[in-house]
Amino acid sequence: AEYKFLKKAIMAFFFAVTTPFGIALGIALSSTYEENSPRALITVGLLNASSAGLLIYMALVDLLAADFMGDKLQGSVKLQIKSYMAVLLGAGGMSLMAKWA
């Protein structure tokens, strides 16, 4: 991307400090964190839900949409049915594995 130097420097800085900042924050909060408190459980649940939502969005909109809207798939109903079945079987398999995870 053709960004100006200042914008590149700011993005590189935030990319470089995000992980160390998160580690420092985790260390600082580890003494006050209660794993089974209602607030902690709600926070973990919300973070897990937002992460899952982002992954589903990426899978459906960014990855599958490009494949399913291609000329090859749009021209063959038989290939569309096979593709939809493969997606549903994959999602079902992942859901089944998530039950035991």
VENVENKA-V224721 format. One record per helix or strand of 2 or more residues. SS is the DSSP state (~ for helix, > for strand). FROM is the first residue (numbers start at 1). TO is the last residue. If there is no record, write none. Layout:
BEGIN
{{SS	FROM	TO} {SS	FROM	TO}}
END
This chain:
BEGIN
{{~	5	29} {~	38	68} {~	71	74} {~	77	100}}
END
